[in-house]
Amino acid sequence: MRALLLAATASLLSPGWDTGADHRERCGRLAASVTIRTGAELTPGDELRGGRIVACVERPELATLLVAVESARAAGYVRPIVVHTELRWGRRSPLLVAYHRSTGTLLAGGATRALDETVWLHELAHKAMDGTRPAGALAARLVDAVEEGAADYFAAALSGRPSVGSLSGGERRDLVSPAAPGASEWAALAVPGAFSSHRFGAILAAQLLDAEPRPGELLRDLIQSLGDDEPWPAASSPRAVVDELVRRSPLRSRRALEAALLGWLPRELARP
């Protein structure tokens, strides 16, 4: 389901975890940035129904979310966010944290108490990158992978840790030495449902983190490029996607972004 950009579950507790006075102070500081709703249902038609607003202090299990929002605000990313906790999906409450593109909200179900703040940072990045996407299937898959890489890079750079939580219990995406995909895996880009945007994104995130380990111009400009609302051109080749992303980026970061993207793509796909 394209509307759900799934990421991340159960990992170690954050060093910032605190359900006492520190949690209440964070709730107060972030009251204008975070709205928490509980009990909503995600319908088979990908709509959110029901739910009620609850006070931040009533949800100490979301302390790591508040740590992530504070980090994002300190870095200049201050878009307000609605978080649906205790999400129901049919009769289940799935273990997930996801950005719901059609409503611009975060969906949280299952054991959110155990989530590291990198999980939340990854999804907050999706919120910041909610721009237009190409119409072509191949180009859209490739941009999805770039977005996943940018979200991992965002989480790692803002947290100061070169790893990001992932879907399977306790496992993390390593951005120091991720396993490089083979040519046959890249071939899956042309096959619906076979291309892993998270796996390929992590490879790109590692290159971006190596180019600029701390949050700076490259990260900010990549987020801006993917958050642009300008319509995409019809050209859909991998190199055309790279060229368009670079064009949307401010001049100061174009060379570094192009180098990272072309270093990520196999040579055959990077040709003009």
N, C-alpha and C positions, 0 to 999 in steps of 0.2 A: 504494500500500500504506500504510494508515493507521499501521501500526506503525513505519514508517520516516519520521521527520520530517527529510527531506533538507535539508542546507544545505551551502554553502560548499566550494569547492576553490580550487586554485592561486591564490595572491596573493603579494605581496612578503613576504620574510622579516621576521620581527619584529626590532625593535631589541634584544630580550632574547635573541636566538639565541646560544648558546654550547655547544659540545660538550665542553668541558674541565672544569676544576675547578668552575665554576659549575653545570654540569649535574649533577655528582655531588653537590654540596651540596643542590641542589633535590631530587634523588632521596631523599636522607636525610631531609630535612624533611617530605616528603610521602609517606613510605612507608606511613603509616596511611590515607592518603586515596586513593591511586591504586594499583590493581592492574592490571597489564598482562598480557594473554593474547595468544598468537599462534597463527595457523594454524587458527582455527575456521572452520566452514562455515555459511552461512545457507542453509537448505533451502528448497525451493519452498513448504513448509508454514509458513514464517516461524519456524522453530526454529533455535537455535544448537547446533551439535554440535562436539565435539572441542575442540582447542586446549590449550595448556599455558601455565602461568604463567612469565613471564620477568622477570629483574631490570630495574628501571627504567634502570640504568646501561647495559644492553645496547641501549637504544633511544634513542640521541642524536637521532634524527630527530623524536622527540616532545618536544623541548625547549620548543617553543612551547606545548604542552599544559601543561607544568609551570608556565610563566609564567601561563597562564590560571587554573590551579588555585590558585596563590598569590594572584592577584588576587581570586578568588572567596572564598577563606578570609579574606583581609584585610577583605573587606566583610561577613563574617559568614555566608557560604554554605559550609558545611563538610561536606556530604553525601559520604561515600565513593563512589567511582566505579570501575567495572571498564571497562577499555578493551580492545576486541578489535582488535588491529592485524594487518595482512596477512590480512584477512578474505577468504575465498573465497566466491563466489556462483556456484554451478554450476562451470563451468570458468574463470570470469573472476575477477579481483581488481578490482572496480570502483573508480573514482576517486570516493570519497565520504567524508564524515564525517556520521554520522547518530546520533540517539538512538533506541534500540530500546525502545519503550515496554513491550513484553510481558516483557522481562527486566531493564529498568532499567539498560542498559549503553550505552556508546558504541561504535559500529562505525566502524573506520577502515580504508579500503582505498586502494591506489594511492599517489600521491606525497604522503604526509603531511609529508615534509620541507619542502615549500614552503608550508605553511599558516601564516597569520597567527594570532595568539592570539585574535582576535575570532571566528574560526571555532569554536574550542573553547569560548569563552565562551558563544556562542550555544547550543551543544549542552548545556553544563553548566546553562544556564538551563532547558532542557527537563526536565532531571533534577529540578530544584527545583520545577517546576510540574506534576509528574505526579499531578494530582488527578483527581477524577471529571469526566465530560463529559456533556453533555445527550444524550438518546437520539434526538431529532429530527434529521434530516439537515441541515436548514437551520441550526438552532441550533449543531450540531456544527461545521459549516464556518465559521460566524462565530467561534466560540470558538477554532478552529484559527488563524484569522487574528489574533485578539487575542493568542494565545500566541506566534505568530511575531513579532508586533510587540513583545511584552514581551521576547522573547529577543534581538531586535536592540537594543532599548533597554538591556537588561542588558549586552550586549557593548560598546556604545558608551560607556555611562556608566562602566563599570569600566575600560575601556582608555583613556578620555579622548579617543577619536577618533570623530568623527561619521560613520563609515562601517563597513560590515561585509562580510566576504567573502561571495561568492555562488557559485552552481553553475558558471557558465561561465568558462573559464580567464581568470584575472586580473581579471575584472569584479567590481565592488563595489556594494553597495547604499548609495546616498548618502542620509543622513538629514538633510541640510541643506536640500536643495530637491528632494525626490523628485517625479516627475511624477504629478500628481493623476489618478486614474482617472475615466473618464467614466461617465455614467449607464448606458450599455449594458454596461460592464464590471461594474458592481455587479449588474446583472440576472443575470449568470452565477452569482451566489450560489445561485440556484434550480436550476442545472443541474449534475448530478453530473459531476465531472471537469473542469469548465470554469472553476472559481473558483480564482484564484491566491492562496493564503494568504500566500506570501512577499511578493508585490508589495503586497497590501493591508496586510499587517502593517507593511511599511516606512513607509507613510504614517502609521499610528498611532504608530510608534516616533518619527518626526520630531516629532509633537505632544507626546509624552511627554518627549522630550529637551529640547524648548523650554520645557516647563513646569518641569522640574527636571533641569538638565544633569548634576549630580553624583549619585552613589548616595546615596539618602536614603529618607525615609519613603514617598514615592510608589512608588518601585521595590520596596522591601521589601514593601509592602502589596499591590501588584499581584501579585507572585510568590506571596504567601501566598493571595490570592484564587483564583489558578489552581491552587494546590497543595492546596486544600481537598478533603477526602474525603467531604463531605456530599453526599447524592444531589441531583440537579437537579430542579426542579419540571417539570411537564409543559408549561407555556407555552413556546413556541419562537419567538415573533416577535423580530426584532432588538432592539426596545426592551425586551422581557422579558429577553433575554440581558444587556443592559446593566444593567438594574435588579438582576438576580441577582448579577452580578459586583460591583457597587457594594455590595450588601448583605453579601457575603462579606468585603469589605474592612474593616479597622478604621475607626472613626469619623473619625480624624484625616485620612484621605486620601480620604474618600468624595466630597467636593465636587470636588477636583482630578481624581480618576479619572473621575467622571461627566462633567465638562466635556470632558476629553480624548476620551472614547468618543463622546459626542454630537457633538463637533466633527468627529470622524472619519466618522461615518455620514452619508449623505445625509439631508436633512431629511425626505424621504418615509419612510425606514426608521426614523428616530428618533422618530416619533410614537408616543405610548402606544397 
